Amino acid sequence: MSPQRLFESARADYYASAWNLAIQGFESYIKTFPKSDLADDAQYYIGETYYSSGQFREAVAAYDLVIKNYPSSNTLPDTYYKRGLALQTLGQKDQARESFDVVVKNYPDSDAGRLAKQALDRLSRSGK
């Protein structure tokens, strides 16, 4: 199977809410094509899949792998933002704030940067 086809198949499973199949597909993609241009996207989608299925600890771990393994990924603004949301849901407000801060400081003009600023404002208003 071509790299593009494997990625698209996994993404189709993601959009169909077939969480386990999506994770298997994205993991297979990364294992088979670790240096491809979409490997970082596949890892990000693993985080998104866990997040969408309510598995927030696993989502944070998957987002952490994007940050660690793909330091120049185009997904970093969204990765840090979604990592912050997952941490916030887990009650880890200080770590969530740190993740949002990275987005606001490094990607202020991105959609994720604007959303992270709003998230920080909400955290500040909640007094936590």
N, C-alpha and C positions, 0 to 999 in steps of 0.2 A: 504494500500500500504506500502511496506517495506521502511525503510529509504533510502536504496541504490537505490531502484527503483524510488522513488520520486526525489531524487537528480539527477539521470541520466536522468529522463524525463525533468527536468528543464534545465539541461545542454544541452540536445538535442535541446530544444527550443532556447537556447542561440546560439548554433552553426548554427541553421537554421535562425538566425536573427529575430526570433519571440520574439521581445524584451518584450512586455507586458506579454506574457505567461511565459517567462523566469523569469521575476521579480516576478510574482505571484507564480510560482513554488518554487523559492528560498525562498520567504517570508513565504510560507506555510511550507516549510521544517524547517525553523528556529523556527516558531511558534510551530510546532508539535514535533520537536526533538531538543530543544534548547541546550541540553548538549551533543549532539553527536559529534563525531570526525570531521564531515564534516560541522558543523554549521558555523565555521569561513570561510570555503571555500564558502559556500552558500552566506554569507554576502559579501565576496570579489567578487563573481560573480555578485551580484547585482550592485556593483560599476562598474564592467567591462561592464555590460549591459548598464548602463546609459552612460558610457564613449563611448562605441561603437555606441550608438545612438545619440551622440552629445549633451547629456544633462549633461554638465560638472559640474554645481552646484550640481545637484543631485548625480553625481559620487563622488564628494568631500565629501558630507554628508555620503554617503554609506561607503566610505573608512574610514572616521572618526569613524564610528561605529565598523569597524573591529579593529581599533587601541584601541578604548575605551573598547569594550566588549571582545576582544580576545587578551590580551597583550602578550601571548606566541604563537600566531599563526605562523605557518610555512609560511603564506602568507605575513607577515609583510614587507619583503624587497620589494616585488612587489607592495604591497599596498602603501607604502610610495612613491615609484617611480611613480606609476600611479597617485597618488594624486598630486604629483609635476607637472606632465604633464598637468593634468586637471587645476590646479591653473595657470600654465603658459599660457594655452590657454585662461583662463579668464582674463589675464592681471595682475594677482597678483604675480608678479615676486619675491618679497621678501618672500612671504609665500611658493612659489614654491622652492626657494633656500633653505629654512629651511627644507622642506620635503626631498629634494635631499641630504642635509647635513646629515640627520639622517641615510639614507641608506649608504652613503659613510663611515660614522664613525662606524656604528654598524654592517654592512654587507658588508665590502669592497671586499670580495672574491666571492660574489654572482654575478650572471648575472645582477641583478638589481643594485648592487653596482657599477659595471663597467659602466652601462648605465647612472646611476645618475651622476657619475664623468664626463662623456661626456656632459651631460645636463648642469652641473655646468660650465664646460669649455665654452660651447656655450653661456650661460648667461653672463659670464665674458667678452667674446669677443664682445658681442652685446653692452656692456657698460651700461647695465641696472641692 
